[in-house]
Amino acid sequence: MAKAFQPVVLTANALEGGEAVWWTGAGWSPRFDEARIAADAAQSRALAALGAAPLFESVVVGPYLAPVTVEQGAARPGSRREAIRAAARPTFDYLLEAAPRHRDEAPVPAAIEAEAA
């Protein structure tokens, strides 16, 4: 029995800025809801060929087909990874102070700093 076709979209990361983008049929958009959906195998092959073409090398990096689910005419990301990318927000707080890489770089606690003064 043949496997049922799952709709897909063409996605990549913007070369400038790195944000996730989706092919709309007319260009790249940072909005998942504007993505052009390949509803059959022929459309999927066309999107795959478009993603593999050198046409967009100066605009995006790493284009690939991502699965989507379509319910009542609305597309939703087909995997957790794609849902995170479509949400356009990080999964952790980039603004937290980065952990020191070396013991010598560790921040000195205020109490120890006060004793030294």
C-alpha angles and dihedrals in degrees: 000000000000118000114250115252115252116208116245140190130210111245137171141152122270110252090220110054099001098241121149113262135184131211111248099185090258102049145318121306132187088218117092092201090064094056119123109240122218102220097184141025094265092054089046091054090049091052091046090052091048091051092049094049117100088231095104102034091115093050109038140018130213103011115191141158114263124195120244135184120223119208123173090345095306122112123222129185110269097218139035091248092055092045089056091048092047091051087062094213132105121257091228137031110273090187095067112105109268117248114256115259097210133035089241090059095055112123114250112242113243093241092057091044090053092051091052093054 
